[in-house]
């Protein structure tokens, strides 16, 4: 595998991120009941640009071509991971871990006490992956309103609520 570089995203990257997200979604094709995600809509380049302008998006590149990204939003209590995506042919090689590492470094440097995210339960490339990195699945009673609202919006947008969870990594 060629050298992978992680850097903060620039305006020139926004147009490429939806295609990376579509490629990454192919991981859902063999998952019963979630196959539809592989052909679902993704975050627009315009929305990615908003987060890029805020300085909270990192991309993975090889041969000067983007192959993955992590898009985040900064809150007082946490840096929230909105989307982590790695092209399907580059998955399983540590690219996602490195992208998350950049988000973690940013949070530490900016005195943000945690990273948060929502994801699917019981999938090796979702909840189990984050557990390996030290994230903890939150019980419903532990959910801050912000995460409860995100989960509710996901359900309203068609994601199965019984398969979703919120996670937190204390820094």
Secondary structure, DSSP 4 states (H G I P E B T S, - for coil): ----EEEE--GGGHHHHHHHHHHHGGGGTTSTTTGGGGGS----HHHHHHHHHHT-EEEEEETTEEEEEEEEEE-SS-EEEEEEEE-GGGTTSSHHHHHHHHHHHHHHHTT--EEEEEEETT-TTTHHHHHHTT-EEPPGGG--HHHHHHHHHHHHTT--GGGEEEEEEE-
